[in-house]
Amino acid sequence: MGSATMTPTSPLTVINGGSMSGERSESDVSSAGFDSAWCATDLGDYRPCRYTYEYYPYESLPPLDSTEFTGAFRWLGRTGKPVPEQVTALNRLAVNLAAKGLTLPQDFVTFQADSKMHYSLDEVSVTGCWTDISEPLPSPVEPGASLVRFLRDQQDCVIWYLYLRPSGEAFVVHSYLDYEYEYEARRDGEESETDLDDPEEQRAAILWCAPSFEEFAHRFWIENRLWRALNGTDLSGLEPQAHDYLGHYPPPGVPA
């Protein structure tokens, strides 16, 4: 992939994509009060992308089988042993969240503590995304809720967060804002890229993209592997599920 042409202050453009077959209506998307979009790169000519990333309407994406997401990550086909340093860091994060009445979702803990899984997204990413877990960050739009950053683009064009509510609800959102930096800038009296006290501006900057961490990880994993296969012009090594995922989109040259 080339370097990103978008900047954090230039929101990405929404692209319409996907076939109508199996497409979900917006009313079927439980986006937890946020606008929804999937931020990703192209899938070859099946789903174009004008820049490094685009915002694709969530309802245009291939549907996933929710019964696969049990928290065991069987679709990765590999598990390892807990990494002591990771377990310690996650325990510390859990304690900090508990003080705020919040909990980490178990699928996130399982993935991040495992020696073979916790860098799987970094390894498969075609845009240089890397795991970077933050301390709890206050939601700028909802008292009592918190953001926990877990993955970021190498140029910070997009950053993904767990969004945690006191009710126990946990889902994945993304933003072009690094909220850790924004809160530190405000604390230090430095110039910020956004007004953290403007709920309308902040709600527009946060987009829902997955109902659970495992579903996010699965879609990210399968799309990045598809990108590599399509750009290598060899799909033979992909499992049937990946072919089914790509089959959601019209073949190149066929109108949607």
C-alpha positions in Angstrom: 0.0 0.0 0.0 1.1 3.5 -0.7 1.2 6.3 1.9 -2.1 7.7 3.1 -3.5 10.7 1.2 -6.0 11.5 3.9 -5.2 13.5 7.0 -6.8 13.3 10.4 -8.5 16.7 9.8 -10.0 15.6 6.5 -12.8 13.1 7.2 -12.9 10.2 4.7 -15.5 10.0 2.0 -18.3 7.5 2.1 -18.4 5.1 -0.8 -21.5 3.1 -1.7 -20.7 -0.5 -2.4 -21.9 -4.1 -2.3 -24.6 -6.0 -4.1 -28.2 -5.8 -3.0 -28.2 -9.6 -2.4 -28.2 -10.2 1.4 -27.8 -6.5 2.1 -29.1 -5.4 5.5 -31.3 -2.4 6.0 -30.1 0.4 8.3 -32.8 -0.5 10.8 -31.1 -3.9 11.3 -27.8 -2.2 12.3 -27.7 -1.8 16.1 -25.2 1.1 16.1 -25.8 2.0 19.7 -26.7 5.6 19.0 -23.8 6.4 16.6 -23.7 6.7 12.9 -22.2 3.6 11.4 -19.5 3.0 8.8 -16.7 0.5 8.1 -13.4 2.1 7.5 -11.1 0.0 5.3 -9.2 -0.1 2.0 -10.2 -1.7 -1.3 -11.0 -5.3 -2.2 -9.4 -5.0 -5.6 -11.9 -4.1 -8.3 -14.7 -5.7 -6.3 -14.8 -2.8 -3.9 -12.8 0.3 -5.0 -11.1 2.8 -2.7 -9.9 6.2 -3.9 -7.4 6.8 -1.1 -5.8 4.6 1.5 -9.1 4.2 3.3 -12.8 4.9 2.6 -15.9 4.8 4.8 -18.2 2.1 3.5 -21.8 2.0 4.7 -22.0 -0.8 7.2 -25.2 -2.2 5.6 -23.3 -2.7 2.3 -20.9 -5.2 3.9 -21.1 -8.9 3.6 -23.1 -10.3 6.6 -21.2 -12.4 9.0 -22.4 -15.6 10.8 -22.8 -14.4 14.4 -22.7 -18.0 15.7 -19.0 -18.1 14.9 -18.2 -15.4 17.5 -18.1 -17.4 20.7 -15.0 -15.7 22.1 -12.7 -18.6 21.2 -11.5 -17.2 17.9 -11.7 -20.6 16.2 -11.6 -19.0 12.8 -8.0 -18.0 13.4 -7.1 -21.7 13.7 -4.5 -21.1 16.3 -4.2 -20.4 20.0 -1.2 -20.0 22.2 -0.4 -19.5 25.9 -1.1 -16.4 28.0 1.7 -13.9 27.8 2.5 -12.8 31.4 3.3 -9.2 30.4 0.1 -8.9 28.5 -2.0 -10.4 31.3 -0.4 -7.9 33.8 -1.2 -5.0 31.5 -4.8 -6.2 30.9 -5.3 -6.7 34.6 -4.2 -3.2 35.3 -6.5 -1.8 32.6 -9.4 -3.9 34.1 -8.8 -2.4 37.5 -8.8 1.1 36.2 -12.0 0.4 34.3 -13.6 -1.2 37.4 -13.0 2.0 39.3 -15.3 3.6 36.7 -17.9 0.9 36.8 -16.8 -0.6 33.5 -15.5 -4.0 32.3 -13.4 -5.2 29.4 -15.2 -7.7 27.1 -13.9 -11.2 27.6 -13.3 -11.7 23.8 -10.9 -8.7 23.9 -9.1 -10.1 27.0 -8.8 -13.6 25.4 -7.3 -12.2 22.2 -4.9 -9.7 23.7 -3.5 -12.1 26.3 -2.8 -14.9 23.9 0.8 -15.4 22.5 -0.4 -16.4 19.0 -3.4 -14.1 18.6 -2.6 -10.7 20.0 -0.5 -9.5 17.1 -2.7 -11.2 14.4 -4.2 -7.9 13.2 -0.8 -6.2 13.0 0.6 -9.2 11.0 -2.3 -9.2 8.4 -2.8 -5.4 8.0 -1.9 -4.2 4.6 -1.9 -0.5 5.7 0.6 -0.8 8.6 -2.0 -0.9 11.4 -0.6 -1.8 14.8 -1.9 -2.7 18.3 -1.7 0.1 20.8 -3.8 -0.2 23.9 -4.6 2.9 25.8 -5.8 3.6 29.3 -9.5 4.4 29.7 -10.4 7.7 28.0 -13.7 9.5 28.8 -16.3 9.4 26.1 -16.7 13.0 24.9 -20.4 12.4 24.2 -21.7 10.2 27.1 -21.0 10.6 30.8 -19.9 7.4 32.4 -18.8 5.7 29.2 -15.1 5.2 28.2 -13.0 4.6 25.1 -10.1 2.2 25.0 -7.9 2.5 21.9 -6.6 -0.8 20.7 -5.5 -0.4 17.0 -4.2 2.5 15.0 -3.2 3.2 11.4 0.5 3.9 11.0 -0.2 7.5 10.1 -3.2 7.8 12.4 -5.6 8.2 9.6 -8.0 6.0 11.6 -8.0 4.8 15.1 -10.1 2.0 16.5 -11.5 1.9 20.1 -13.6 -0.3 22.4 -16.6 1.8 23.5 -17.6 0.7 27.0 -20.8 1.6 28.9 -21.6 1.1 32.6 -24.5 -1.3 31.5 -21.8 -3.7 30.3 -22.4 -3.0 26.7 -19.2 -3.0 24.6 -18.7 -2.5 20.9 -16.1 -1.1 18.4 -16.0 2.4 17.1 -13.4 4.3 15.0 -12.4 7.9 14.7 -9.9 10.1 12.9 -9.1 11.6 16.4 -6.6 10.3 18.8 -8.5 11.0 22.0 -5.5 10.2 24.2 -3.6 13.0 22.5 -6.7 15.3 22.6 -7.2 14.9 26.3 -3.5 15.4 27.0 -3.4 18.5 24.9 -6.4 20.0 26.8 -4.8 19.1 30.1 -1.5 20.8 29.1 -3.2 23.9 27.7 -2.0 23.1 24.1 -3.9 23.7 20.9 -6.2 20.8 20.0 -7.6 19.7 16.7 -11.2 19.4 18.1 -13.5 20.8 20.7 -14.0 18.1 23.2 -16.9 20.0 24.8 -18.9 20.1 21.6 -21.0 16.9 21.7 -22.3 17.4 18.2 -18.8 17.6 16.8 -17.6 14.6 18.8 -20.6 12.4 17.9 -19.8 13.1 14.3 -16.2 12.1 14.8 -17.1 8.6 16.3 -18.5 5.9 14.1 -19.8 2.5 15.1 -18.3 -0.4 13.1 -18.9 -3.7 14.9 -21.1 -5.1 17.7 -18.2 -6.9 19.3 -14.4 -7.1 19.3 -14.3 -10.6 17.8 -16.6 -9.6 14.9 -14.4 -6.6 14.2 -11.2 -8.7 14.3 -12.8 -11.3 12.0 -13.9 -8.8 9.3 -10.5 -7.0 9.5 -8.6 -10.2 9.2 -10.6 -11.6 6.3 -10.6 -8.3 4.3 -6.8 -7.8 4.7 -6.1 -11.4 3.6 -8.5 -10.9 0.6 -6.6 -7.7 -0.4 -3.3 -9.7 -0.4 -4.8 -12.5 -2.5 -6.4 -10.1 -5.0 -3.3 -8.1 -5.4 -1.3 -11.3 -5.8 -4.0 -12.6 -8.3 -4.2 -15.9 -6.5 -7.3 -16.7 -4.5 -6.6 -20.5 -4.4 -5.2 -20.5 -0.9 -8.2 -18.9 0.7 -10.9 -20.8 2.6 -14.4 -21.0 1.2 -15.6 -18.4 3.7 -13.3 -15.8 2.2 -14.6 -16.7 -1.3 -18.2 -16.3 0.0 -17.3 -12.9 1.5 -15.9 -11.7 -1.8 -19.0 -13.2 -3.6 -21.1 -10.6 -1.9 -19.8 -8.0 -4.3 -20.6 -7.9 -8.0 -17.7 -9.2 -10.2 -15.6 -6.4 -11.7 -17.3 -4.8 -14.6 -20.8 -5.9 -13.5 -23.0 -3.0 -12.2 -24.1 -3.2 -8.6 
